[in-house]
Amino acid sequence: MDFPHVDLPVDIIAWTDVTEDILSVYKQPCRLGACIFALCLEGALKVSINLMDTEVRQGDFIVLLPGSIIQFYGQEGKIRLGFIGFSEHCHTGVDIMPPTPATYPELAENPVVHINDPLVVSYLEDYFALVGRITTGPYPPDTRMARGILNNLLYTTTRMYARLKLGTGRIRSRGEEICHRLVQLVFEHYTHERRAQYYADLMGITLQHLSTTVKQVTGRGVLDIIAHVVLVDVKTKLKSTNMTIQEIAYSLGFPNASFFGKYFKRHVGMTPQEYRNS
């Protein structure tokens, strides 16, 4: 399915009082261009993240990576969230993946985690409030400052996820195990391999079984998942480095700049140079 694309109108937006009125914009499923961090401060809400139903309760920390499919469809009592969001223009200038190669798949698979330590919750609430005051103050952050805040949040989130024992309270289904392993392998090999058959062979299962399972669990194709990881890296390099198009192509295992340009345009709708200049 092709979901409506939702982005933020400015580089960074931060609030500590997001209610159901604001969340109503997500009542229809949409794909995020933005990168979003949120903290549930009050109540409970029911959401779908990447086509998986999830309940978010007080003390839960939410990380929505670019490309996430989200939908808000229910609540229990009054809800209030802290929220910091970064637009696509902002986060494509930040090297999201290399600083967190081991954590990125965990962020993708565990977008909602519960924080048991009240001191950590208090710290996060204060941090969200501080960023909220900065963004609405007399000297609102420019793009460079917004990217600095994003880098800080990514670093903090990486450390927090490293301390959490994710997945210990729940047994994954066989299908979820296959998807989890696929994502891990893609992050290990995407710089030189983009064939779905390659990953099926690594996992010791047929391509048909891999494709059917991934589609049932995530709603996306295997090539869509591979392309998403590749394009996050490409967009980052285009916006935050001085690498030439050819250098980027070679760094990701494309045989030449022409083939790379066709691949990028097929998925993004513009050439790499057009994206860099946009």
One Martini backbone bead per residue (centre of mass of N, CA, C, O) as a GRO file, in nm:
protein
  278
    1MET     BB    1   0.100   0.033   0.016
    2ASP     BB    2   0.020   0.386  -0.019
    3PHE     BB    3   0.107   0.629   0.199
    4PRO     BB    4   0.082   0.909   0.340
    5HIS     BB    5   0.292   1.187   0.366
    6VAL     BB    6   0.459   1.295   0.674
    7ASP     BB    7   0.560   1.613   0.789
    8LEU     BB    8   0.742   1.889   0.890
    9PRO     BB    9   0.755   2.245   0.859
   10VAL     BB   10   1.003   2.218   1.051
   11ASP     BB   11   1.290   2.110   1.189
   12ILE     BB   12   1.158   2.169   1.490
   13ILE     BB   13   0.944   2.010   1.741
   14ALA     BB   14   0.816   2.101   2.078
   15TRP     BB   15   0.640   1.922   2.346
   16THR     BB   16   0.440   1.868   2.674
   17ASP     BB   17   0.115   1.884   2.541
   18VAL     BB   18   0.006   1.622   2.397
   19THR     BB   19  -0.300   1.547   2.254
   20GLU     BB   20  -0.569   1.410   2.093
   21ASP     BB   21  -0.605   1.654   1.904
   22ILE     BB   22  -0.324   1.625   1.766
   23LEU     BB   23  -0.343   1.309   1.697
   24SER     BB   24  -0.576   1.321   1.478
   25VAL     BB   25  -0.385   1.337   1.225
   26TYR     BB   26  -0.333   1.000   1.279
   27LYS     BB   27  -0.607   0.836   1.207
   28GLN     BB   28  -0.458   0.793   0.953
   29PRO     BB   29  -0.256   0.625   0.774
   30CYS     BB   30   0.105   0.695   0.777
   31ARG     BB   31   0.412   0.825   0.649
   32LEU     BB   32   0.712   0.916   0.777
   33GLY     BB   33   0.954   1.174   0.739
   34ALA     BB   34   0.999   1.195   1.021
   35CYS     BB   35   1.158   1.227   1.345
   36ILE     BB   36   1.041   1.068   1.653
   37PHE     BB   37   0.996   1.169   1.999
   38ALA     BB   38   0.836   1.013   2.290
   39LEU     BB   39   0.637   1.073   2.601
   40CYS     BB   40   0.437   0.921   2.832
   41LEU     BB   41   0.259   1.109   3.093
   42GLU     BB   42  -0.052   1.024   3.022
   43GLY     BB   43  -0.216   0.753   2.999
   44ALA     BB   44  -0.363   0.585   2.703
   45LEU     BB   45  -0.277   0.434   2.380
   46LYS     BB   46  -0.373   0.340   2.047
   47VAL     BB   47  -0.152   0.192   1.807
   48SER     BB   48   0.004   0.188   1.483
   49ILE     BB   49   0.323   0.028   1.403
   50ASN     BB   50   0.396  -0.104   1.126
   51LEU     BB   51   0.111  -0.273   1.148
   52MET     BB   52   0.133  -0.277   1.470
   53ASP     BB   53  -0.021  -0.324   1.754
   54THR     BB   54  -0.015  -0.068   2.019
   55GLU     BB   55   0.048   0.009   2.363
   56VAL     BB   56   0.046   0.322   2.537
   57ARG     BB   57   0.202   0.421   2.841
   58GLN     BB   58   0.298   0.534   3.117
   59GLY     BB   59   0.653   0.557   3.057
   60ASP     BB   60   0.670   0.558   2.756
   61PHE     BB   61   0.897   0.521   2.483
   62ILE     BB   62   0.917   0.683   2.158
   63VAL     BB   63   1.035   0.564   1.829
   64LEU     BB   64   1.020   0.732   1.506
   65LEU     BB   65   1.122   0.650   1.218
   66PRO     BB   66   1.185   0.697   0.915
   67GLY     BB   67   0.902   0.539   0.749
   68SER     BB   68   0.691   0.513   0.941
   69ILE     BB   69   0.382   0.354   1.025
   70ILE     BB   70   0.094   0.537   1.139
   71GLN     BB   71  -0.179   0.502   1.400
   72PHE     BB   72  -0.454   0.655   1.563
   73TYR     BB   73  -0.738   0.471   1.756
   74GLY     BB   74  -0.699   0.522   2.083
   75GLN     BB   75  -0.817   0.551   2.438
   76GLU     BB   76  -0.740   0.616   2.799
   77GLY     BB   77  -0.835   0.878   2.877
   78LYS     BB   78  -0.624   1.108   2.941
   79ILE     BB   79  -0.372   1.249   2.729
   80ARG     BB   80   0.002   1.283   2.749
   81LEU     BB   81   0.275   1.427   2.562
   82GLY     BB   82   0.596   1.416   2.473
   83PHE     BB   83   0.765   1.611   2.200
   84ILE     BB   84   1.007   1.534   1.931
   85GLY     BB   85   1.064   1.676   1.605
   86PHE     BB   86   1.212   1.592   1.279
   87SER     BB   87   1.270   1.673   0.983
   88GLU     BB   88   1.383   1.568   0.688
   89HIS     BB   89   1.581   1.802   0.646
   90CYS     BB   90   1.723   1.755   0.916
   91HIS     BB   91   1.794   1.434   0.937
   92THR     BB   92   1.963   1.418   0.660
   93GLY     BB   93   2.210   1.577   0.824
   94VAL     BB   94   2.228   1.305   0.990
   95ASP     BB   95   2.420   1.038   1.119
   96ILE     BB   96   2.232   0.781   1.218
   97MET     BB   97   2.372   0.494   1.177
   98PRO     BB   98   2.683   0.466   1.248
   99PRO     BB   99   2.653   0.530   1.567
  100THR     BB  100   2.399   0.284   1.558
  101PRO     BB  101   2.423  -0.018   1.434
  102ALA     BB  102   2.295  -0.197   1.673
  103THR     BB  103   2.035  -0.013   1.743
  104TYR     BB  104   1.859   0.038   1.492
  105PRO     BB  105   1.702  -0.233   1.483
  106GLU     BB  106   1.580  -0.193   1.768
  107LEU     BB  107   1.422   0.061   1.702
  108ALA     BB  108   1.250  -0.067   1.474
  109GLU     BB  109   1.131  -0.311   1.662
  110ASN     BB  110   1.127  -0.099   1.933
  111PRO     BB  111   0.937   0.183   1.952
  112VAL     BB  112   0.838   0.067   2.241
  113VAL     BB  113   0.936   0.158   2.578
  114HIS     BB  114   0.981   0.093   2.914
  115ILE     BB  115   1.028   0.308   3.199
  116ASN     BB  116   1.112   0.225   3.532
  117ASP     BB  117   1.274   0.480   3.591
  118PRO     BB  118   1.184   0.779   3.733
  119LEU     BB  119   1.446   0.942   3.671
  120VAL     BB  120   1.435   0.909   3.364
  121VAL     BB  121   1.158   1.031   3.320
  122SER     BB  122   1.229   1.307   3.443
  123TYR     BB  123   1.457   1.374   3.250
  124LEU     BB  124   1.291   1.363   2.988
  125GLU     BB  125   1.082   1.574   3.066
  126ASP     BB  126   1.286   1.805   3.102
  127TYR     BB  127   1.406   1.791   2.818
  128PHE     BB  128   1.148   1.848   2.660
  129ALA     BB  129   1.094   2.121   2.796
  130LEU     BB  130   1.355   2.260   2.709
  131VAL     BB  131   1.317   2.233   2.402
  132GLY     BB  132   1.049   2.384   2.400
  133ARG     BB  133   1.170   2.658   2.495
  134ILE     BB  134   1.373   2.691   2.264
  135THR     BB  135   1.164   2.683   2.018
  136THR     BB  136   0.991   2.944   2.167
  137GLY     BB  137   1.198   3.144   2.178
  138PRO     BB  138   1.386   3.422   2.077
  139TYR     BB  139   1.603   3.175   1.970
  140PRO     BB  140   1.551   2.979   1.749
  141PRO     BB  141   1.647   2.708   1.596
  142ASP     BB  142   1.847   2.605   1.370
  143THR     BB  143   1.953   2.355   1.183
  144ARG     BB  144   2.216   2.301   1.337
  145MET     BB  145   2.087   2.285   1.621
  146ALA     BB  146   1.879   2.063   1.562
  147ARG     BB  147   2.098   1.849   1.494
  148GLY     BB  148   2.225   1.853   1.775
  149ILE     BB  149   1.976   1.749   1.925
  150LEU     BB  150   1.952   1.484   1.769
  151ASN     BB  151   2.226   1.368   1.845
  152ASN     BB  152   2.168   1.364   2.149
  153LEU     BB  153   1.918   1.176   2.138
  154LEU     BB  154   2.058   0.936   2.004
  155TYR     BB  155   2.264   0.889   2.225
  156THR     BB  156   2.066   0.851   2.460
  157THR     BB  157   1.904   0.618   2.331
  158THR     BB  158   2.134   0.420   2.297
  159ARG     BB  159   2.195   0.390   2.601
  160MET     BB  160   1.912   0.302   2.688
  161TYR     BB  161   1.886   0.047   2.508
  162ALA     BB  162   2.140  -0.097   2.626
  163ARG     BB  163   1.996  -0.132   2.919
  164LEU     BB  164   1.774  -0.278   2.782
  165LYS     BB  165   1.573  -0.578   2.784
  166LEU     BB  166   1.472  -0.671   2.497
  167GLY     BB  167   1.217  -0.919   2.469
  168THR     BB  168   1.194  -1.077   2.761
  169GLY     BB  169   0.853  -1.067   2.790
  170ARG     BB  170   0.852  -1.193   2.487
  171ILE     BB  171   0.748  -1.413   2.242
  172ARG     BB  172   0.828  -1.475   1.937
  173SER     BB  173   0.742  -1.538   1.645
  174ARG     BB  174   0.848  -1.680   1.365
  175GLY     BB  175   0.800  -1.433   1.186
  176GLU     BB  176   0.947  -1.227   1.370
  177GLU     BB  177   1.222  -1.367   1.359
  178ILE     BB  178   1.266  -1.332   1.058
  179CYS     BB  179   1.252  -1.020   1.054
  180HIS     BB  180   1.476  -0.968   1.256
  181ARG     BB  181   1.700  -1.109   1.094
  182LEU     BB  182   1.679  -0.944   0.839
  183VAL     BB  183   1.752  -0.669   0.956
  184GLN     BB  184   2.030  -0.747   1.058
  185LEU     BB  185   2.147  -0.834   0.779
  186VAL     BB  186   2.107  -0.571   0.628
  187PHE     BB  187   2.298  -0.400   0.814
  188GLU     BB  188   2.552  -0.583   0.739
  189HIS     BB  189   2.502  -0.588   0.385
  190TYR     BB  190   2.391  -0.327   0.221
  191THR     BB  191   2.671  -0.216   0.090
  192HIS     BB  192   2.671  -0.506  -0.114
  193GLU     BB  193   2.351  -0.605  -0.073
  194ARG     BB  194   2.008  -0.624  -0.257
  195ARG     BB  195   1.920  -0.922  -0.256
  196ALA     BB  196   1.679  -1.132  -0.151
  197GLN     BB  197   1.817  -1.408  -0.200
  198TYR     BB  198   2.060  -1.365  -0.019
  199TYR     BB  199   1.895  -1.363   0.253
  200ALA     BB  200   1.761  -1.634   0.225
  201ASP     BB  201   2.026  -1.797   0.220
  202LEU     BB  202   2.133  -1.706   0.500
  203MET     BB  203   1.856  -1.829   0.642
  204GLY     BB  204   1.758  -2.104   0.501
  205ILE     BB  205   1.534  -1.999   0.297
  206THR     BB  206   1.297  -1.924   0.098
  207LEU     BB  207   1.190  -1.662  -0.082
  208GLN     BB  208   0.888  -1.710  -0.049
  209HIS     BB  209   0.887  -1.732   0.259
  210LEU     BB  210   1.010  -1.458   0.318
  211SER     BB  211   0.807  -1.278   0.165
  212THR     BB  212   0.545  -1.371   0.304
  213THR     BB  213   0.626  -1.312   0.598
  214VAL     BB  214   0.696  -1.010   0.575
  215LYS     BB  215   0.419  -0.923   0.468
  216GLN     BB  216   0.247  -1.024   0.712
  217VAL     BB  217   0.404  -0.860   0.942
  218THR     BB  218   0.463  -0.558   0.782
  219GLY     BB  219   0.348  -0.496   0.473
  220ARG     BB  220   0.626  -0.555   0.336
  221GLY     BB  221   0.888  -0.587   0.139
  222VAL     BB  222   1.205  -0.685   0.113
  223LEU     BB  223   1.299  -0.454  -0.082
  224ASP     BB  224   1.188  -0.226   0.094
  225ILE     BB  225   1.374  -0.270   0.337
  226ILE     BB  226   1.640  -0.241   0.191
  227ALA     BB  227   1.587   0.040   0.065
  228HIS     BB  228   1.548   0.197   0.326
  229VAL     BB  229   1.836   0.162   0.432
  230VAL     BB  230   1.986   0.276   0.189
  231LEU     BB  231   1.840   0.562   0.179
  232VAL     BB  232   1.924   0.670   0.451
  233ASP     BB  233   2.224   0.675   0.379
  234VAL     BB  234   2.214   0.843   0.121
  235LYS     BB  235   2.075   1.099   0.230
  236THR     BB  236   2.293   1.161   0.435
  237LYS     BB  237   2.530   1.194   0.235
  238LEU     BB  238   2.400   1.420   0.060
  239LYS     BB  239   2.355   1.630   0.315
  240SER     BB  240   2.642   1.573   0.514
  241THR     BB  241   2.833   1.560   0.259
  242ASN     BB  242   3.105   1.580  -0.006
  243MET     BB  243   3.032   1.353  -0.166
  244THR     BB  244   3.010   1.209  -0.443
  245ILE     BB  245   2.807   1.027  -0.630
  246GLN     BB  246   3.019   0.811  -0.694
  247GLU     BB  247   3.115   0.759  -0.404
  248ILE     BB  248   2.842   0.666  -0.298
  249ALA     BB  249   2.801   0.435  -0.490
  250TYR     BB  250   3.058   0.272  -0.404
  251SER     BB  251   2.990   0.257  -0.091
  252LEU     BB  252   2.713   0.073  -0.192
  253GLY     BB  253   2.787  -0.123  -0.449
  254PHE     BB  254   2.773   0.028  -0.705
  255PRO     BB  255   2.897   0.015  -1.028
  256ASN     BB  256   2.760   0.306  -1.083
  257ALA     BB  257   2.613   0.618  -1.111
  258SER     BB  258   2.383   0.541  -1.303
  259PHE     BB  259   2.258   0.307  -1.145
  260PHE     BB  260   2.218   0.467  -0.885
  261GLY     BB  261   2.029   0.689  -1.004
  262LYS     BB  262   1.798   0.494  -1.085
  263TYR     BB  263   1.743   0.379  -0.805
  264PHE     BB  264   1.677   0.646  -0.664
  265LYS     BB  265   1.449   0.748  -0.853
  266ARG     BB  266   1.254   0.507  -0.817
  267HIS     BB  267   1.215   0.573  -0.496
  268VAL     BB  268   1.209   0.915  -0.489
  269GLY     BB  269   1.172   1.090  -0.784
  270MET     BB  270   1.484   1.167  -0.796
  271THR     BB  271   1.782   1.269  -0.817
  272PRO     BB  272   2.056   1.301  -0.628
  273GLN     BB  273   2.109   1.599  -0.707
  274GLU     BB  274   1.824   1.705  -0.658
  275TYR     BB  275   1.821   1.629  -0.360
  276ARG     BB  276   2.068   1.795  -0.271
  277ASN     BB  277   1.930   2.076  -0.381
  278SER     BB  278   1.649   2.072  -0.206
   0.00000   0.00000   0.00000
